[in-house]
Amino acid sequence: MSPTEATLTYFNAAADLLQIPDRERYALITPYREIKVECGFARDDGSLATFVGYRIQHDNSRGPMKGGIRYHPAVDLNEVNALASLMTWKTAVVDLPFGGAKGAIAVDPKSLSAGELQRLTRTFTQKLHDVIGPYTDIPAPDMGTNAQTMAWIADEYAKFHGFAPAVVTGKPIELGGSLGRDAATGRGLLYATECLLESLGHTVSQFTYAIQGFGNVGSWAARLFHEAGGKIVAVADVTGAVRNPRGLDIPALMAHVAINKTVQGFPGGEDFPGEEIISQPVDVLIPAALGGVLTGANAGSVKARFVLEGANHPTEPEADAVFAARKIIVLPDIYANAGGVTVSYFEWAQNIQQYRWEEARVNAELRRTMRMAFTSLAEIRRQYLCDFRTAAFVLAIDRVARASRLRGM
């Protein structure tokens, strides 16, 4: 099932509960604008390289569109469309005054030098500058991009429109970035997990965890869950995996990865194949890497009692059905990993105000936002007797639909 088909499956299940008519459904799922551009630039050796870039602007009924830009060789229009719509629902779940968008360039960033990445990013920005902006569409980092990428976008945008740091979020602190933004997705995942476990009479420190992915989200999740007393017993990255049933020393593992660029070979654990991370005997599985990793074919091998989605769209609908039958609780991506876009909103607000918040305030506001959203999700779940993913889509779609109706569209 394609990412767009999977998203539509979830959308329609929630729309059925809300009894939204077909005509309105079509308006809610149809993107506001689809952009495809050719990005040509000079390579370091003087040759010309060209890559395809996308920006899908899905919905702006609740505010400016918001969403990351990813650099990955496998991205296509279908994936970006699905991710853009998920951003619309994600910002609505945590009640941010944003809509949804997503961007991508089909490129392996590791194949380019820093200079080539900068030229590619500036070319992409030149093609998009007239359809993005602080009150129109606000990009952010995603897979394969980072704060430096956002700095290049902001600088290139300024050549056309003047100094406007709020055009992107996830920037370096020196250029208007927010304190706490780097850890935000992992920290939001922790706060979401605290809410879920508290509702069931448990705490983070009572459980064991396996984390798939050790990039920004996975590494911060590992560090923060470890600090909260959780026992991280297995971690995987693109190179493989490492485990220790007594618990991994996460600070030592992070130091190992900083030097060796891999979790494998960590002296405090045992190496094992990365694809086996989902079947580890743990209480909580955190997929925090690519989408579509939990499928109908492998969902039966998951031994965890809880799945916390740190990645975007890691679970296919067929896997959801398996988890439901096995009474495995899934905390969906459009809520669980919303910490990143929430602190992006705080960064945008600071840029508009030209006033920087202290990190303690950022974290406190993030915790408050995640807890308020969970309260709403729990109420929807009780009202409709549904799972958390359906509840999240019901909450989001209802908010977006109400805003659209009030605007007369």
N, C-alpha and C positions, 0 to 999 in steps of 0.2 A: 504494500500500500504506500503510495507516494505521500510526502509530507502534507501536501494540500488536501488529499483525500482523508488522511488521518485527522487533520484539523477540522474538516467539514463533518466528520463523524461525530466528534465531540460537540461541535457547534449545534448540529441538528438535534442531538440528544437533549441538550439544554433548551434549545428553542422549542422543542416539543412540549417540555414541561411548562414553559412560559406561554405556550399557545400563540406564538408569533406567526402571523400569516406569511404565505410564500413571498408576496411582493416585498414585504418589509425585510424578510430574510435575505433576499437577493441584494437589496440595498446595503445591508449590513456586512455582507461578505465580499462585495465587489470593491476592489481597491480604488482609491481616489485618483491615483496616478501611477503608471508604470513607466519607468525610464530605463533604457538600455543604451549604453554608450561604448564607443571604441576608444581605448586609452593607449595612444601611441607615445613612445618616448625613446630617447637615445640611450642605449646600453653603454656601459663603461668602455667597451671596445669600439664604439662608434656605430655599431649596427642598430637597426630600428626594431623595437619590440612592440607588440600590440596585444592588449588583453581586453576582455569584455568586462564591463562594469554594469552593475544594476543598482537602482534605488526604487524600491516599491513604497509608495506612500499610501497607507491603507485607509486611515480614518482620522478626521480632525474635528469631529463633532464635540469633543470634550476639551479641546485645546490643541496647541501645536503638536505635530507628529514627532515621535521620539523613537529612536532605535539605533542599534549598533551597525557598524560596517565591519564585515569579516573579509579576510584575504585567505582563500582556500581554493586549491585547484579543482575540487569537485563541486563547487557551488553552481547552481543553475537557477533559472527563473522560477521554477516550481518551488524549490526550497526557499528562496528569498520571499516569495509570495506568502508561503505558510508562516515563515518567521515574522513577517510584517503584521499579519493578522494576529498572531500570538502576542505581539507587543501591544496591539490595541486592547486585547483582553487583559493582559498583565497590568497595564497602567490603570485600567478600570477596577481590577480586583483590589488594588491597594489605594484606590481613590485619588490618583494623581491627576492634575489638570492637563493631561496630555492625551494624544491619540497614539497611533502606532505606525511605525515605518521600519524598514530594514534595508541595508545596502550590502553590496559585496563586489569583489573583483575575483574572477576565476584565475587565481595565481598562487603559486607556492611561494610565500614570502622568503623562505629559507634559500630559494634559488637566486635571490637578488641581493646585491650589495646595499649598504645603507643609502648610498647616493642614488641608486636605481629605485629603491623604495620611495625615496623622497620625490623623485621626478614623476613616478607613477601616481603617487598620492596627489601631487599638485595638478597633474593633468586631469585626474578624476574630479578634483574640486573645481577646476575651470569649467568642466562640462556640467557641473551641478549647482554652481554658486547662485544662479538666479532662481532656484527652486528650494533652497534651504535657507535657514535664517533663524534668529532667536525666537521669532514669533510664528515661524512657518514649519520648519522641520529641523530637528536638532540631533545630529549624529553623535555616536559614542563609540568607544572601542568594543571589539568583539574578537572572535577567534582570529588570530594572526595579525591583529593590530593592537596598539597600545597608546600610552600617553603621548609618545613622540609622534605617532601618526596624527593624533588629534591636534598637536601643536602645528604641524605642517598644514593641516586643513584650515585651522584658525588664521594662520598667517596668510595663506593664499586667498582666503575669503576676504581678509582685510584689504587686499589690494583692489578689490572691486567695490567694497561697501564700507570701508573704514573699520577702525578698531571695534570689534564686537565679540568679546570672549565667550558670550553666551551662545554662540552659534554651534558649539560642540561642548560636550561634557567628557569627563575622564581625562582632562588635560593635566600637564605637570602643575604642581603647586605654584611654581614661579610664574605661570601664565594664567592664573585664575582657577586652577583646580581646587577641589575640596579636600580638606583633611578627612581621612576615613574612607575615601572613595575606593582605594585599591583593595581594601578588605571587605567592601560593602556586600558583595554577593555572598561570600562565605559567612559573614556575620549575620546577614539576613536569614540565611539557611539555619544558623544556630538558633536565632530568635524564633523562627517558625517551628523548629523542632521542639523547643522549650514549650511553646503553646500546645502543640499536639500531645506531648507526653504528659504535661500537667493536666490536660483534660482527661487523661486516662489514669491519673494517679501515680505517674512515674516522673523520674528526673533523667537528665542527660547522663549523669554519672553512673546510672544503673545498667547501661547497655554497652555492647560491643559494636564496632563499626568497621565496614569495609568501604573504601573510597576508590572509585574508578575515575582516574584523571588526577594529575598532580600539577596542573597549570595554575592560573590565578585562583580559580574557584576551589579546586580540589585541595591545593596546598593551604589556603587560608582556612578552609573548612577543617582540615586535619589539625591545624594549629589551634584554632578556636575551640573545637570540640575537645581536644586534648586538655586545654587549659580549663575547660569546664568540668573535667573529671571523666570524660568519656574515654573508653579504651579502644584505640584505633589498632586493630589487629592485622589489617591487610590494606595495602595501597598499590595501585597499578598506574603506570603511565604508558606512553606509546612504545616504550622499549621492553616492557615486561612488568613484573610485579614482585613484591616482597611481603612476607607475612611473619608474624610472631604471635602465637596464641596468648602469650602473657602480656601483649601490648607493645607496640612500637614506640621507641623514643623519638617523638616527632621532631623536636628541635635538632636532634642529632641527624635524623633522616634529611631534614631540610638543608643542613650543612653539607651532608654527603651529596645531595642533588646539585647544590650550588657549585660544587667542585667537579663532579663527574657527569652531570647532565643526564642522570638516569637514577631510578630507584634501585636498580639491580646492583648487586655487589655490596649492599649495605651490610656491615658486619653485625648489626643488631637484629637481623632477620634472615629468613630463608627465601631464596629466589623461587618463583614458580611462574608458569605461563600466564600472561596477562589476561587471556580470554577466560581464565578460571576465576577471575575476581568476583563475578556475579554469583558464583555457586559456593562461596565461602560460608562456613557455619557461623554466622553473626546475627545479631538482633536487627541491625540497621544497615541497609545497602544504600550508598549515595553515588548514583551515576552522575559524574561531573565532567564528562568529556564530550563525545560526539552524540548526535541524535540517533534514534533508531537502534539502540544497542540492546534493548529488551524487547524480544519478539515472541510470537506465539510458539516458536520452535524451542526457545531456551528459557521461557518464563517458568516452566516446571522445575528447572534446576535451581531456582532461587530459594535459598533456605532462610532468608531474612524474614522477620515479621513486619518490617516497615521498609518502604522504598521512598527516599527523599530525593526529589529531582533537582539536582544542582545544574544539570545541563538543560538545554532547550530541546524539547520533544525527544527525550531518551526512550520513552515507552510507546510501543505500537498499540493500537486498539485491541489486537488479538492478545497481547500480553496482559492488558488491563483486564480482559475477561477471565484469563487464567488466575490473576491475582485476586479478583473478586470472588471466584469460586473457592480459592484457598484462604480467603479472609485475610489476605495481606493488605495492609493499609498503605496507599500511595498518596503522598503529599505532592500535588502537581506542580510543574514548573512555573505556571503562570502565577502561582503564589509563592512557592518555596524559594525560587531564585530571584524574586522581585527586589531584593535588597540593592542590587546594582542600579536599577533604574530609579529606585527611591532616592538614593544618595545622589544620583545624577540630577534629579529634580532639586535637591538641596543645593547642589553646585550651581545650577541654572539660576535659582533664586538669589544666591549670594552674588552672582555676576550681575544680575539685574539691579540688586540693591547696592552693588559695589561695597559690600561689607562681608568680611570673612567670619565664619562661625568657628568656635573652638571645637576640637575633635569630640570632646565629651558631649557637646550639644548635638553634633551630627549623630553619634551613636545612640543617644537617648531618644532623639526624634525618630530614628530608624526603628528602634525597639517599639516605640509607641505605635508607629504605623503598622508594623507587622502584627502586633497584638490586636489592634482594632480590626484589621482585615480578617484575622482568624476568628474573632468573635462573630463577624458577619458571615463567614463561611460556615461556622458551626450552626448558626441559626438557619441558614439556607438548607443545610444538610438535614437538620431535624424537620424542617417544614416539608421537604420533598422526599425524605427517606432515601437519599442518594449517596453516592461516594463523593469524596472530596473534589475530584476533578470535575464531575458534573456540577457540583455546588459552585465551584469557582467560575465555570462558564456561565451558569445561571446568573450569578452575581454580576459578572462583567457585562454580559449581553443585555441584561436588564438596564444597567446604568447607561450603556451606550445608546440603546434604543430610546430610552427616556430623553436623553439629550438631543438625539436626532429629531424626535417628535416635537420637542419644545422649540427647536430652531426652525421647524416648519419644513423639514426635508423628508 
